[in-house]
Amino acid sequence: MEIGIDSFASAMYGDNNTLSSVDAMEQLLQRIELADQAGLDVFGIGEHHKKEFLDSATAVILAAAAARTKRIRLASAVSVLSAADPVRLYQNFATLDLISKGRAEIVVGRGSAIEAYPLFGYSLNDYDELFSEKLDLLLQIRDNEFITWSGKFRPALNNLPIYPRALQEKLPIWLGVGGTPESFVRAGSLGLPLMVAVIGGQTHRFKPLVDLYREAGKAAGYQPEELQVGLHSPGFVGTTTQKAIDEYYPGYAELWTKLGRERGWPPVTKDKFDGLIDDQGVLVVGDPERIAEKILRHSESLGGISRFTFQMDNAGLTHTQLMSAIELIGAKVIPLIQKG
């Protein structure tokens, strides 16, 4: 199982959130560099267009990270494909693939945050149709140097070449999904690796959806080993479980209560948080032993996963705390998971 981290390039930490954007970006690059040195497998950068985050130009951040790392894979987490031009998205990540010498990946999704749609002139009424059409074009570009294509939302392409080409023969494109059954079926039907974002509730409840993915993939003629499943969940690793909880809970409660006001969720309470960090809950918070046990338990409950990524920098944690967590993941969590 591959272990990694996904980041939204948060600018919401430091003393009273006063850290400058320049310093926040430099610290993010330091964390990616440390993740590479510590033996983590992948580092993903999301895409948002909000003041609180610095990740609107995902491929630029990953390219800077590529120049400072040697082996870690570098991915989007996720690219909002519905509001992007598939030609430019492929070109950006093919260029990243060249810079990183074959370590680039794209995770595409429709986006749970919607600010990209009006920003780039798209309507939410076309939410799924946009994604379906653009995914079709992106996959054709990935697999073919010359493209002839026409659709509803983008000018047609008539036997035009797309350059540069990625170093990897088949640039990995994962489908990032939340809880929509149709998205799981689509990923399986296309034989794409699946990245499941579980941010609330109990992870095992996603098993029927993962089963839909595998059944759709089998029906489309794909082998089980081609149908990879990744899991993205909020989490944090501390030297002890109590220390991890004490450091993680205040910022987590503040952020998710704020998001709740925007999206209609109830405020976070300590009782609710305790339920989310128990054996079945989605939050992966604790000491290395507890973390490894929970990741393996989640994998078993979903029928096996090939990748797990932590989302850690959304809880007001300091750079020092995040660096310590990365060191613990590399030194203790990964060996424990490898032992099984």
Salt bridges, closest charged atoms under 4 A:
GLU2 OE1 - ARG307 NH2 2.75
ASP6 OD2 - HIS232 ND1 2.69
GLU26 OE2 - ARG68 NH2 3.14
GLU33 OE1 - ARG68 NH2 3.35
ASP41 OD1 - ARG71 NH2 3.56
GLU47 OE2 - HIS49 NE2 2.86
GLU52 OE2 - LYS258 NZ 3.04
ASP55 OD2 - HIS48 ND1 2.90
ASP85 OD1 - ARG154 NE 2.99
GLU105 OE2 - ARG73 NE 2.39
GLU105 OE1 - ARG307 NH1 2.84
ASP128 OD1 - ARG110 NH1 2.82
ASP128 OD1 - ARG186 NH2 2.88
GLU129 OE1 - LYS152 NZ 3.47
ASP143 OD1 - ARG142 NE 2.47
ASP211 OD1 - LYS207 NZ 2.89
GLU247 OE2 - LYS243 NZ 2.60
ASP274 OD1 - LYS270 NZ 2.72
ASP279 OD1 - ARG297 NH1 3.92
ASP313 OD2 - ARG31 NH2 3.80
